[in-house]
Amino acid sequence: MSTEKTASSDGDSGGADGSPASETETESPYTLQREPEEGGDEYHAFWADEVADRIEARDPEEPIVIKGGISPSGVPHLGNMNEIMRGYYVAEVLRERGHEVRQVFTSDDRDPLRKLPRTLCDLEGNLVDLGDVDAGALGRNLGAPYTDIPDPFGCCDSYGDHFSTIIQDSADALEVPIDLVSTTDLYLEGTFDDVVAYVLENRDRAAEVLSQYQDKVDSDGDYVPFNPICSECGKVTETVTGVDLEAGTVDYECTDMEAGDRTISGCGHEGTATFREGKMPWRFEWPGQWQVLGVDFEPFGKDHAEGSWPSGEDIARNFFEIEPPVPMVYEWFTLDGEPFSSSQGNVILVSDVLEVLESEVLRYFFAKDPAKARDFSVERLDLLVDEFDRFEAIYFGEVDASEDERAFAERVYPLVVGSVTGDGDDGDATSANELEARAERIRLPYTFAAVLGMTEDPDLREEIARREGHIPDDAPEWAVEDALARVERARNWARRTENEFDYELKREAVPDHDFDAATEAALEELADFIEEGHGPDEIQGEIYETAKRHDVGVGDFFSAGYRLFFDEEQGPKLGPFLAKVDRAFVVDRLRRER
């Protein structure tokens, strides 16, 4: 493990007199973007520029280290990508400015399993109930570190490794180059040895600092900031009975652990553990990670801003005597209006999202201001895609936009599509060429792509898209392929949400039907109207009027149309749909000729 920017090699992690290592004032983690001051500071259209300024102001050593982290307790869902993506944009800005950057993401996999999750997922992202896996292996290991618990799917080295693998796969899918660091490895490889020794040597001062944040810690008591792993039952215990700094060991008794509203029983074993056979409490482990990894910047959710960050900043400055990283708080976002919840099944994985939209659309979602709470609506994913398409069109100067919109698109689009750190040897020239080539891209409107997804025929999809003017005659082959790839994603979206586009166009043969004479006459008249070349709103209105003229119930007339095209009693908004499908086919089908 890298130990750049750590304490001296003699193991001293800082002074012991309680004085702060820096006179730097406490830095608000909410500072994201400056408003322009009269005759003063430059206004940044992109929040990551502001963060990069704050990092550079500290004149950091290189590589600049950007960190995020997660405790792999369960399904790593889209919400958990916040830290990775926020860190990515800051890393890209710094790389753009010529800095060497390392983006690390810690898996806090030595944390103990405190409760059984109700929902898990395999490596392919399929959600399963606890009862569908070896739940007994989990139940027998409550209180044990994630990396000491067998993988209930039997495919990875441990429970912790299973979910860490999904995190790495998610970052890879979005082409974010993270260095996934196992906290267990930091202990086992001795990277934390000096930090643990310092914490235990100064445990009285550790208790004094932590007692300001945790009522259960008595500054005048016998608090020991280290939790050994019991050699008998494998559980993490909180009862240390003796410390031998020279030997690098602690004596312990395996006692009960309080986990929320339940108690995890200890086995009562009395033993001795080395500094590598346990873990520090998280409030010391977090700033300990900052020290051994040399962290310069870390984003975190607003839940940490009022509790964990103040204590971490205090412990870093006044206990470890190091400068804490530049902080940044991001707002959580919801999923279809509800909080993410593995137990309630309200989760979506990165792999799921990339089945319904392009990776650059998802990267764009995370490029938006992290200070604002937003909803990731799968139901209305078309709105996000439309927003991205407009953002992209603004960059290429294809649509009218405000000055702010243009400034944001020009600054952020190259980062969203990942062109800044291209693979070519000529650096910026390669990036410019990649961006120039993207000007020929074709974006089918998402709902139009969903309509095309109603047919399995790829040739028909392309034919309709060309006829509707969405694919130019001189479009390059790669652009056509990419455009039509959105059809599959839009179809997956329709099926996942069971929305108005979740129907299959019956093109091969006219479905069985039994219409009365009035309905058949009305269908014939509607066919004549469509044959004249009217638009979607006109067709929708004509459906109503034709039904009325022939004294056919409007609902019955719509059902007749759905029967002919989908072999169903209901379907999408019929007028716009009929306007988008091949006109000759629509006319012939309304006349029941094919």
Steps between C-alpha positions, in 0.01 A plus 500: 500500500612851425609703800572834334462803724488289818672539833872442540631147471571472873130447558423837659168610351529851639572691819363403838430836659152547355592806295353521149729423209369796301359843571259455208148594598224243489389463140132480420421181310206681340713742296443390144455790264567872529261770396679776308616776730503859380834552329630188670513124472438307182169317484527130423232339287608160627524405867806276447706801389433666835602186688817467291587862588470419868724196461763691302500779759656254743790431261465121544769244426440278200332278426199688632285241675122507472309255715156357553388198695224260592433227749405200281207398715257429218387579149725774350231704327506809281494733800834359614658629178471857626847508655664327205347733241545820702863404554540416132405848381738669742774255394438577132518875559831458683637275224389759249716750690803272471496327838560133570194366680419176678134430571468243776182346632517319831291196573460509877479124499633439848180643643289237676172370358243645740175380344377266230408676176163410352620541142829405333620489141723275293791624291269549201288743702200273550324574828417200718334458837704386795320167492634429150863477617688334785352722767629273774855597414407861569298431813787306655738788428321799646767718658780367278685718246358492148822351365481210746148401397452244220345636181135385513512463119815289513672694222741733684749468783267658754179694555699824494686404184172419325357849540836671448517323164163648402625848597808455283290368212269802529791744484646311203166513318504879530869511403607656830855388590482431874757323713285283727671469839397237755513626858562141606814503287614824662499316831636165382785654301607717793415833336300595810757373753647843586157662514363232736809527718463878521129478581560248779798687639287815523175333595430742786509793259300296248228454760507871584447600136240233421296563815391828344319302228394173666323493835605140564867602501611617846799733480600391852437130442696209358406550135724310256451596131559153357266207435673160485363207302437205728721206404236259631173613337624753243288788626617858548505580870517834677647390832879550526647408837863585438737665249865402440644765266844340492361163390241660275210308658185547704329266743125469466184330618237408240192676636161586354468760223207740478374525141211742482206345681661158533791344684758277332626261764870461565647160582684612816841389370800682647794536266770717347492667157761689302438842351427323171230280655236759562394849397476853628156652562380671185544854635875432524520268202367768261765766579750214525422425135558865414845471653626174352351566157598868493146612418456854362126503424198296604132552419236355731125498551319760705445245780874520573513878488347564842651206689786303356676786319532732803644216709724381218632851440559548874675165541714562193619844616507464877585135544687373193622856434452475125307722263161345415415480131298761317139394569188517288146409595261362241126468530345156482266432212189288505384220272156563350423734788597260780827453694727221384431194714643153449264356760196641321630408156516865391841476335643509154854396410731665250472188285121542497523867403738429212241265354263794455725794415847582372786534748556864406142582601563354845833681527316821415255437786792503745657809339212717619527711814552258795356757743150449362279205590358329192301196406619227269169408346501176306136561415589830329844408375405654168524845661860439613597372156334797331686732738831335413426517126435872531818547708696321226333700223583824683867401504498452125311824443196327353229664716438839654606526862561753774849621583505288818392189310771552239767560763404183687485285186830628362675437832345171603416305184862392428522365855166320476601314184845429641705669230740684729705191577487333160718202419698672223860609532435852378292598801279800434507451123355154536233635733409773255477249217275274708270789578491610138402150391213503751341786307377235253325298772127432466268505800156355443245661734461252784124450474530468121761231561251331733243500220754338267560243772148372448625311196775238496592574139831698494453594136157642573636696795761663277248554219257684727779706661624606155151578374434717805820694429694385804774330297650708216580331169870576537530388864813290571438135578631526858255781574207298365599199711533712813166668434315173458667359812282744696194311373593193704558713808168678457325167455661372821372815673147440370506141625648590838241770565214330313418837350303599192775376267507149645322340206605290204394609154341205320639560154507152346126432492172673579390386849164327535216750529124528471382856422150612416427689175510845664846435647632366168371810319661726761834319463483543124437872536788535750726320251411755233581785739841358597582430137479876439807550724369668814701546821464326839270755669275516194474120487420484872222751459368328188465170686248668732316674218483188279354297785235761562405529131442125481326478837776271636596530865831685526640240741386220270663669201833535680474134603448406136823678411691330782361163389622551145850618587579326832239228545418673830207697642722795594826659396693826452346829399377388162527813286871570564578131465328466162675815381841351574453159340541440126197673345434240229498225761262695728259567216501136385452373855204731565349356179587148630701433183828397673 
